[in-house]
Amino acid sequence: MKILLTGKNGQLGWELARALAPLGELIAFDRSSLDLAVPDQIVSAVRSVRPDVLVNAAAYTAVDQAETERDAAQAINAVAVAVLAEEAKRARALFVHYSTDYVFDGTKDTAYLEEDLPNPLNAYGRSKLAGEQAIRSIDGHHLILRTSWVYAARGKNFLLTIRRLLRERQELRVVSDQIGAPTSAEALAHASAELLRRHTPAALGDARGVYHITAAGYTSWHGFAIEIAQLEKQSLARAARILPISSSEYPTAAHRPKNSRLSNEKFLRRFGIRLPSWEQCLEACYAQLSARQRQLKAGVWNNR
């Protein structure tokens, strides 16, 4: 199986590169070798590789910045995605694409199903929804995997920000009225690889559509921060207070949904794969962080 991966240096792409490599021939691109803002580069890359599976882990993810850079978000999250989907269809390849809970407005009281009507609150969510709509319109063999609150042991994310702030401040104020499932890039990558390990690209193509895939359970951003602090307490000189606040007390350029819970039942029923709980994912990510720190101290860390 020949796999083309975009965004190999992003937090999800980096984990996918490691998880997908044992499955066959992996050709992975980063922004320097494939600029998704240039459609001709996309066409050239896909036609030269002729993959069996095209996995798109690249995205414009600066949620607040997208409010003032809407064209840039649209170019990467919608226009480029349409070109990738067209080229995947031309190559008769399975197109695996990652989307977001931010396609919903968060007003539902229960977990969102794949069939629920999207209504994004911000420019980032609208650009990701436009990418989804383009894929479905082109209608090649595709899987759109919606996930939520992605973090990793590298990059810029909530986990690494809270870890830093716990060392810099005596008090943190964290939003408590937005809920969702923190999902580690590592767990998401392993589940994606397991999906391709269990099922052929042709079989997955027959299952085309939208699926939700997040860690099990849910919490608030405040609850997530509390759990991070618990894992950090052994290495902290002092414990910082973590105070719950409302979204209105922490205004941001982009509005965010209050309820980001996604139901994973469709994915579980169809493919028999379930991610661990968000707490287990966080503990596994901490194990990776600890290993990285040991390697850094030993001078052998290879940041591929």
RAJOFEN-V494958 format. One record per residue. RES is the residue in one small letter. PHI is phi as a letter, one per 30 degrees, with the letter a starting at -180 (* if undefined). OMEGA is omega in degrees with one decimal (999 if undefined). D_FIRST is the distance of its C-alpha to the first C-alpha in whole Angstrom. Layout:
# RAJOFEN-V494958
RES|PHI|OMEGA|D_FIRST  RES|PHI|OMEGA|D_FIRST
This chain:
# RAJOFEN-V494958
m|*|178.8|0  k|c|-175.2|4  i|c|172.2|6  l|c|179.9|10  l|c|173.2|13  t|c|175.9|16  g|i|-171.1|19  k|d|-179.7|18  n|c|174.4|22  g|d|-175.2|23  q|d|175.3|24  l|d|-178.9|21  g|e|179.8|18  w|d|178.5|19  e|d|178.1|19  l|d|179.8|15  a|e|179.1|14  r|d|-175.8|15  a|d|-175.3|14  l|d|-174.9|10  a|e|-178.8|10  p|d|-173.8|10  l|d|-177.7|7  g|l|178.8|5  e|d|-178.3|6  l|c|173.8|8  i|c|-172.3|11  a|c|-179.2|14  f|c|167.8|17  d|c|-175.1|20  r|d|-177.9|24  s|d|-178.8|25  s|c|176.6|22  l|b|179.1|21  d|d|-176.4|24  l|d|176.1|24  a|d|179.8|27  v|c|-175.7|27  p|e|-178.8|25  d|d|178.0|25  q|d|177.9|23  i|d|-179.5|20  v|e|-178.2|20  s|d|-177.2|20  a|d|-176.7|17  v|d|-178.6|15  r|d|178.4|16  s|d|-178.6|15  v|d|-175.4|12  r|h|-174.0|11  p|d|168.0|8  d|d|179.4|6  v|b|175.5|8  l|c|-178.2|11  v|c|-177.2|13  n|c|177.3|16  a|c|179.1|18  a|d|178.8|21  a|a|167.2|24  y|d|-171.2|28  t|c|179.1|29  a|d|-169.0|33  v|e|-178.9|34  d|d|-179.4|38  q|d|-179.5|37  a|d|178.7|36  e|d|178.1|39  t|c|177.9|41  e|b|-174.3|37  r|d|179.5|36  d|d|179.7|35  a|d|178.2|33  a|d|-179.3|31  q|d|-178.4|31  a|d|-177.1|29  i|d|-172.2|26  n|d|-178.2|26  a|b|-175.7|27  v|d|180.0|27  a|d|179.8|24  v|d|177.6|22  a|d|178.7|23  v|d|177.1|22  l|e|-180.0|18  a|d|178.2|19  e|d|-177.9|20  e|d|175.3|17  a|d|178.8|15  k|d|179.1|16  r|d|-179.1|17  a|d|-175.0|14  r|h|-179.7|13  a|c|171.6|11  l|d|178.7|11  f|c|177.4|14  v|c|-173.7|14  h|b|-178.3|18  y|c|177.5|20  s|b|-163.1|24  t|b|171.4|27  d|d|-176.5|30  y|d|171.1|32  v|d|179.7|32  f|c|-177.7|35  d|c|174.6|38  g|i|-177.8|39  t|d|179.3|42  k|d|-178.0|40  d|d|-177.9|42  t|c|-179.1|39  a|d|-179.1|35  y|d|173.2|33  l|c|-180.0|31  e|d|-176.3|29  e|d|179.9|31  d|d|-175.6|34  l|d|176.9|35  p|d|176.4|34  n|a|-173.3|37  p|d|-177.8|36  l|c|-173.6|39  n|b|-176.1|38  a|d|176.9|36  y|e|179.5|33  g|d|178.9|32  r|d|179.3|33  s|d|178.0|31  k|d|177.2|28  l|d|177.9|29  a|d|176.2|29  g|d|176.3|26  e|e|-176.7|25  q|d|177.9|27  a|d|179.7|26  i|d|-177.8|22  r|d|178.3|24  s|d|179.5|26  i|d|168.2|23  d|i|166.2|22  g|d|175.4|18  h|d|-173.9|16  h|b|168.6|16  l|b|174.6|17  i|c|-175.7|20  l|c|177.7|21  r|d|178.6|24  t|b|-174.9|25  s|a|168.6|28  w|h|-175.0|30  v|d|177.2|27  y|b|-178.9|28  a|a|179.0|27  a|d|178.7|28  r|b|178.7|28  g|i|178.1|29  k|c|-178.2|32  n|a|-175.3|32  f|d|-178.6|35  l|e|-175.8|34  l|d|176.4|35  t|d|179.9|38  i|d|178.0|39  r|e|179.6|39  r|d|-176.8|41  l|d|177.8|43  l|d|178.8|44  r|c|-174.8|46  e|c|-171.7|47  r|b|175.7|49  q|d|-177.6|51  e|b|176.0|51  l|b|177.0|47  r|c|-171.2|48  v|b|-176.6|45  v|d|-177.4|44  s|c|-177.3|44  d|c|169.8|44  q|c|-176.7|41  i|b|179.6|38  g|a|-178.4|35  a|c|173.3|32  p|e|-173.6|31  t|b|-178.9|27  s|d|177.6|26  a|d|179.7|23  e|d|-179.7|22  a|d|179.6|22  l|d|179.2|20  a|d|179.7|17  h|d|177.8|17  a|d|178.4|17  s|d|178.4|15  a|d|178.6|12  e|d|177.1|14  l|e|-179.5|13  l|d|177.2|10  r|d|-176.1|10  r|d|-171.6|13  h|b|176.6|12  t|d|175.5|9  p|e|179.6|9  a|d|179.5|12  a|d|178.1|14  l|d|176.2|14  g|d|177.4|14  d|d|179.4|17  a|c|-174.2|18  r|e|177.9|19  g|k|-178.7|21  v|c|177.3|23  y|b|174.6|23  h|c|180.0|25  i|b|178.9|23  t|b|170.4|26  a|d|179.7|28  a|d|179.6|30  g|i|178.3|34  y|a|177.4|35  t|a|172.7|38  s|c|174.4|40  w|d|177.3|39  h|d|178.2|42  g|d|177.1|41  f|d|179.7|38  a|d|178.2|40  i|d|-179.8|42  e|d|176.6|39  i|d|179.9|38  a|d|178.0|42  q|d|179.6|42  l|d|-178.3|39  e|d|-165.5|41  k|e|-179.1|45  q|d|-175.7|45  s|c|-178.5|44  l|c|177.5|46  a|d|178.7|50  r|b|-179.4|51  a|c|176.0|50  a|d|173.8|49  r|d|178.9|50  i|c|-173.4|48  l|c|175.6|49  p|d|176.2|48  i|b|177.4|49  s|d|177.9|48  s|e|-178.8|46  s|d|178.8|49  e|d|179.5|50  y|b|-176.5|47  p|d|177.9|47  t|b|-178.8|44  a|d|-179.2|43  a|c|173.5|40  h|d|-179.2|41  r|b|-179.8|39  p|d|176.5|39  k|d|-179.9|41  n|c|179.4|38  s|c|-179.3|35  r|d|178.0|34  l|c|176.1|31  s|d|179.8|30  n|c|-172.0|27  e|d|-179.5|28  k|d|179.6|26  f|d|179.8|23  l|d|-179.4|24  r|d|-173.9|25  r|d|-171.8|22  f|c|177.8|19  g|i|-178.4|22  i|c|177.8|21  r|b|175.0|24  l|d|175.9|24  p|d|176.2|27  s|d|-179.4|31  w|d|177.7|31  e|d|178.1|33  q|d|177.5|31  c|d|-179.4|28  l|d|178.2|31  e|d|178.4|32  a|d|178.1|29  c|d|176.9|29  y|d|176.4|32  a|d|177.8|31  q|d|177.4|28  l|d|179.9|31  s|d|178.2|33  a|d|179.1|31  r|d|-179.3|30  q|d|177.6|34  r|d|179.9|35  q|d|177.4|32  l|d|178.5|34  k|d|180.0|37  a|d|178.9|36  g|i|-177.0|35  v|b|-179.3|31  w|d|178.8|29  n|c|-178.2|26  n|d|-173.4|26  r|e|999|23
